[in-house]
Amino acid sequence: MPFIIRAYDKPDSGALRAETRDAHLAYLAPYAPRILAGGALLSDDGSSALGSLIILDTEERAEAEALAANDPYALAGLFERVEILRWRKVLFDGAVVA
């Protein structure tokens, strides 16, 4: 059962996010086959990032915690806080799967 990694950016951290983005994407590349979804969470008008969301297909909380802790965004101090939650996939890719 996958885990959601939900990270909240610190206020006024858009420049830090932009500076660290390439390293963040390179870090996630080896995990890509097991990332069910991921991306920035945006303000209502889409003009700024508020945080990040990754749904990682793993049975191990420790793996999700390690992915989050070693992310270049986290190492650069971008995040105010990070939540890691177990997720039950019920609706996925337009179909009921559970």
C-alpha angles and dihedrals in degrees: 000000000000129000127226117221108201115183126186117211121228113251117276094011100130093115092052090049091051093047092051100039098097092051090046093053092046090051092052095046096089089050094050096103089058099040105098092188137347143165149113121307109227141205114259092264092047093236099119141026118245098182146310138277128200126175105202120195101225137121092212121084088195090062092052090047091050092048090052096044095049097043110121088233090059093043090052091054097248097137127079090192141345129214123198115195135174111244129205111210108221104146116032134163092350097311139094105244103172 
